[in-house]
Amino acid sequence: MKYQLFTRIALKTDLPQCGLRSGDVATIVEHHVGRPGQEAGYTLEVFNAVGESITVVTVRESQIEPLTANELLHVRTLPEAVR
């Protein structure tokens, strides 16, 4: 599935090196076409609850999923390393 730029998505996997967890919400800021036989990827920008950018990460397409209307967003405290 190709996602549009600036679409909000959820992570499907934890990214412990970035302090991010499955279910965290991010915004797509760039699409990376995979080489033949390679999976496409995306660069994501992650914001805190008040809209400040906290990190930018690049992931494979299989590591993200669309948000749906039957999901509820919630907050959690960021690890020190991310702040």
C-alpha positions as CSV (number, residue, x, y, z in Angstrom):
1,M,0.0,0.0,0.0
2,K,1.4,3.4,-0.9
3,Y,0.7,6.1,1.6
4,Q,0.3,9.8,0.8
5,L,2.7,12.3,2.1
6,F,1.7,14.0,5.4
7,T,-0.6,11.1,6.3
8,R,-0.7,10.1,10.0
9,I,0.1,6.5,10.6
10,A,0.8,4.1,13.5
11,L,3.9,2.1,14.0
12,K,3.4,-1.7,13.8
13,T,6.7,-2.4,15.5
14,D,8.7,-1.1,18.4
15,L,11.7,1.1,17.5
16,P,13.6,0.9,20.9
17,Q,16.7,2.7,19.5
18,C,14.4,5.7,19.0
19,G,12.3,5.3,22.1
20,L,9.2,4.5,20.0
21,R,6.6,1.8,20.5
22,S,4.1,-0.1,18.4
23,G,1.0,2.1,18.2
24,D,2.8,5.4,18.4
25,V,1.5,7.9,15.8
26,A,3.8,9.6,13.2
27,T,3.4,11.6,10.0
28,I,4.8,10.5,6.7
29,V,7.2,13.1,5.3
30,E,8.9,11.2,2.5
31,H,8.4,8.0,0.5
32,H,11.4,5.8,-0.6
33,V,10.9,3.5,-3.5
34,G,12.6,0.2,-3.0
35,R,15.0,-1.3,-5.5
36,P,13.8,-4.3,-7.4
37,G,13.0,-7.0,-4.8
38,Q,13.2,-4.5,-2.0
39,E,10.5,-3.2,0.2
40,A,9.5,0.5,-0.1
41,G,10.1,2.7,2.9
42,Y,9.0,6.0,4.5
43,T,10.6,8.8,6.5
44,L,8.4,9.7,9.5
45,E,8.3,12.7,11.7
46,V,7.2,12.0,15.3
47,F,5.6,14.8,17.4
48,N,5.0,15.0,21.1
49,A,1.5,15.8,22.5
50,V,1.9,19.5,22.1
51,G,3.0,19.4,18.4
52,E,6.8,19.7,18.9
53,S,8.9,17.5,16.6
54,I,10.9,15.0,18.6
55,T,12.5,12.7,16.0
56,V,12.6,11.7,12.4
57,V,13.0,8.0,11.5
58,T,13.0,5.9,8.4
59,V,11.1,2.6,8.4
60,R,10.0,-0.1,6.0
61,E,6.5,0.0,4.7
62,S,5.7,-3.2,6.7
63,Q,6.5,-1.4,9.9
64,I,3.6,1.1,9.6
65,E,-0.2,0.8,9.3
66,P,-3.0,3.3,8.6
67,L,-5.1,4.8,11.4
68,T,-8.7,3.8,11.5
69,A,-11.9,5.5,12.9
70,N,-12.3,2.8,15.6
71,E,-9.0,3.5,17.3
72,L,-8.4,5.8,20.2
73,L,-5.2,7.8,20.7
74,H,-3.6,8.0,24.2
75,V,-0.5,9.6,25.7
76,R,2.5,8.2,27.4
77,T,5.7,9.7,28.9
78,L,8.7,9.8,26.5
79,P,11.9,8.1,27.6
80,E,14.6,10.5,28.7
81,A,16.7,9.6,25.7
82,V,14.1,10.9,23.2
83,R,13.5,14.3,24.9
